[in-house]
C-alpha cells in the first residue's frame, strides 16, 4: 500500500512538472514571438478601424472597431498607451481611442481624444513625439491651376489636441512621413517626392516651399509612402492613371534610401536602374494602392488598395527585393475603400 501510494505520488509530481514545463514553454514562446505584428487600417466607406493580428506564418485574426466617422484616412497606433488615432474625413479632425487592445470585434468606440474640426480634406498622419501632422489635400486658393495644400500641426498633451500652426505648401499633398525631424511628402498628381528639412522648426502659420523635390522614375502618380529606419528603405506606391482603379498600380522599393535621395539634386530624377525595384502587374491586384506599411523583420509589405475589387488590404511576402515584378499577394482581405495602413510590432 505504501509502495502504491509512493508510485502515485511520483507520477503526480511528474505530471505537474511536465505541465509546468509545457505551460512555461508556451508562455516563453508567446513572449519571444518577435514575428507577430498588428496592422491597423482605415477606410472611406464607413470610417471603422480594421485590426489584423499576424502571427508567424501570417496566421491572422481580424477585428473591426466601430467609430462614429463615416470616412477616415491616416491611421496611427501608440504602442505605449494602446491607443489608435485616425484622421476623420467626415469629422475633419483627429480622433483617438484608448485601450483598443482589450476590445473585441464589433465594439463601438467612444472618442477619448478629439481634435477641433480645422481641416477640409485630411489624408495621411505623421507623428513625431507629441506632434501630429496631418496632410490636407484640399485646394487652398480655389484655383486648380495653382496646386497647393496644407499641413496641420497639432500638439497632443494631457489627452487633448491643440492646433499649433498650419503650413501652406505650393503643391498638393497626400502621403507624409518623418525621418528624424525631416518631413517627407508625396507631391500629389506627380511622380515627385519632397522633403522639408527640420520641419518642426516652423512653429508659426506660414507658406513654405520644400527644401528639395525629386522625381521617381517610372512612377505615374504616387500616393502612399513609408520609411523603415532599420533597413534604410523607402517604399512608395504608384496609383497609375486615376481613371484605372483595377490593375495599373504598383509600389517601388528603394533601399539605401538616404544616400540615393541625397545624391539627386533638387529637381532631378532618381533613375530606376540600380536604384529601385518595382512590383506591379495584373497578378498584384493593385489598381489604386493609396498607402503602404513595411515589416522589415519579416519582409512583408502591406498595401491599402482602394480600387481593385472595391478595396482590399494586401500583403506581399514573396517578392524579390532585387527583382520585383508581377507577383501575387500572399495576404488578401476585402476592405471597401481602404485608405490607410499602420504597422505596429
N, C-alpha and C positions, 0 to 999 in steps of 0.2 A: 504493500500500500504506500509505504514511504517512497519506494523506488518509482512507482507510478506517478505520484504527486511531483517528485523531483523532475521526472521527464516532462510532465505537463508544464511545469514552471519554466524549464529551459526552452520548450517550444514557444511558450507565450512571449518570453523575453526576446527570442529570435524574431518572432513576427513583429513585435513592437519596434525592434531595431531596424528591420527591413523596411517597415512602414515609414519610420522617421527618416531613414536614408533616402527613400524614394521621394517623400514629400520635400525634403531639403533640396534634392537634386532638381525637382520641378521648380521650386521657388528660385533657385540659383539660375536655372536656365531662363526663367522669365526675366529676372533682374538683369541678366547679362545678354539678353537678346537685343543687341545693338542694331539689328537689321529691321526692327519694327519702326514704322513711320506712320504718321497720320496726315492725311490730305484734307484740307478744308476747301470747299468750293461754293461760290455764289452763282446766282443766275438772274436773268432778266425776265423770267416767266412768272415766278411767284415770290421771289425775294427770300425764299427759305435758304438755310445753310445745310449743305450736304457734307457729311463727315465719313471718310473712308479710312479704316484702320487696316494697314497692310502689315502682315507678319512675314516671316521668312517664306520664300517661295511665292510671294504675292497672294497668299490666302487672305481673303478680305472679309471684313464685316462693315456694314454701311448703316448709317442712321441719318434721319432728316430732322433738323430742328426748325420749328415753325416760327417765323417772325411776322411782325406787322407790316413790313415793307412788301411791296408788290413787284419791285425791281431793285436789283443791287449789283454792285460791281466789286471793286477792290476789297479783298478779304485778308485779315491778318490774325494770327493767334499768338497770344502772350503766354509762353510756357510757364513763366514764374507764377502767374495768377490764374492759369487755366481759363483765360477769358478770350473770347473771339470777337473781333470787330469787323464791320464792313461799311463800305460807303453806300448809303441808300440812295438810289437814283430817284425813287419815288418821294422820299422824305427830304432829299437834297442836303443830307447831313451825314455825320458819322454816328454809328450806333454800336454799342458794345454790350456783351452778355457774359456774365460771370459764371465760373464753375461749370462750364459746359461738359466737362469730362465725366460728371456723375449723372448726366441726363440720358434718358432713353429715347429711342426713335419716336417721333411724333410729339415730343414735348413742345409746348407752346411757350416761347420765350417772352419774358418781360424785359424791357430795356433797362439795363443797370447804369449804362453810361451813354448820355445823349448829347450830341453837339448841336449847335444852332444851325438853322437852315440857311446857310450862306451861299451855297453853290447852285449852279444851274444844271450841269450835266457831269457829275463826278464819275471818274473812271478808276484808275489804279491808286493804291495806297502804298506809301513807302514810310518806314518807321526808323528813326534814329534816336535811341534813348527814349525820352518822354516827348519827342517831337513827331507828330503825324503830319505827313504831307499828302495832299490829295490832288491829282491832276484833273482839271476840269476841261472838258472838250468843247464847251460852248463857244460860239463866235462872240468875241468880246465887243467889237465895234460894229457888228451888224453888217459888215462888208465882206462877202465871201472871197473877194479878190485880194484881201489883205489878211492872210492866215494869222491867227493869234490864239492864245489860250491863257489859262491862269493856274497857278499853283497856290492852293490854300494851305497855309502853315498853321497848325494847331499845337498848342501846348496841353499835354494831358497831365493833370496834377490833382491829387486827392479825389480821384474818381470823376473829375469834370474836364470837359474840353473848353479851351479858350482860344478864340481865333487870334493868333499873334500878328500875322501880316499876310498880305496877298501879293504874289509876284505875277506880273503880266509878261507873257513871252511873245516873241514875234513869230511863232509857229504853233500849229495845232498840236495838242498833246494826247497821249494815250498811256502807254506803259512807262513807269518810272521805277528806279531802284537806287539805293545808296551803295556806294563803295567808299567806306570811310565817311568823310564829310562831303564827298563829291556826289552830286545827284546826276545820274544818267537818265536821259529821257528820249523816248521814241518821238521822232518828228512825223506825226501822223500824215497819211496820204503820200508818203515818200518812202525811200529806202534808207533814210538817214537816221543816224544816232547822234545825239547831242550830249554834252556834259556841262554842268555848271560847277566849276571848282569851288570848294569851300562854300557850298550853297548856304549853310546855316548862318553864315556871317551877314547875310541880307536880312536884317531884322525889322525893316520898315516897308510899307507899301511902296512898290516901285515897278517900273518896266525895265527889264534887263534882257540882254542878248546872251546866248550860250557862249561859254568860253571857247567851245570848239564843236564843229559838226563835221561828220564824215559820212560818206555813203557806203553801204554794204553791198558789194557786187552780187548780182543775181537775185536780190530781194526786190519784189514788186512794191509791196506795201506792208511795212512792219507794224505790229500792234503790241505784242507782249514781249517781255524780256525778263531774264533772271540771271543773277550772278552768284557763282559759288566761289567763295574766297579760298577754301581749302585746296581746290584744284585750279584756281585762276581761270575759270571757264565762264564765258558769257554765252547765253542761248537766246536767240531772237526768233520770234515767229513771223511768218510771211503769209498774209491772208490772200495774196494774189489779187485778182480782179474782184472789186466789190460786187460785181454782178454775178459772180460764180461762188456760191457758198457750199459747194459739194466736193470738189476734187482738185482744186488748183493750189491748195495751201501747203505749207511746209514749215520746217524750222531749220535754223542754221546754228551749228556748234562752232564756237571759236575758243580753242584752247590757248594757253599763254596769252590771254586777252590783253593784259595790261601793257605788255611790250608791243604787241601788234597795234593796239589803238594808239599808243604814244608815238609809234613810228610813222603814222599817217598825218600829214599836215592838215590844218584846218581847211575844209572844203575839198579834201582829197577823197580817194576811194580805197577801201580795203578790198583788194582783189581776192577772188575766190581761191585760185590755185595756191596751194601751200599754206593757206591761212584759215580756211573754214571748210566745214563739211555740211552738206545739205541733205535732209531727209524729206522726201516729197513723193507724190505719185498716188495713183488710184487706190493702191493697197493700204495706204496710211489712214484713209478715212478723214483726211484733213481738207476742208474747203475754206473754213474761216477760223483758224486757230488764234484766238484772241489773247490767250495768256499761257504761261508756262512756269513750271517748277521743276527743279532738278535735285534728285537724290544721288549725290556723287559717290557715296559709300557703296550703294547697291547698283549704281549705274542705271538708273531709271529716270526717264524724262516724262513728266506728266503734262498733258495739254488740256486746256479748256477749249473745246471745239464748239463754236456757236452755230455752225451751219449744217454740217453733214448729218443727215437723218434727223434734223430738228435740234440737235445738240447732244454732245457726249463729253465724258471725261475719258481721255485716252492715256494709256501708259505704254511706253516703249522701252524694252529692256533687251531687245535682240538686234540692236543696230551696231555697226562697227564705227567706232569713234573716228577712224581714219578714212572711212569709205562712204558711209551714209547710204542713200539710195531709197528705193521704193519698198519699204518694209512694213509689214502689218503690225498693228499694236498687239501687245501681249495682255493688255487690260482694256476693256471697252465697256463702259457703263452709260446708259442713256441719262442725259440731264438736259432738259429742254432749255434752250437759250443760255447755255453755260457761259459765264462771263469772266470768272477769275478763279485762280487756284493759289493756295499757300501750303507749303510743306513744313511739318514740324516733326522733329525726331525726339 
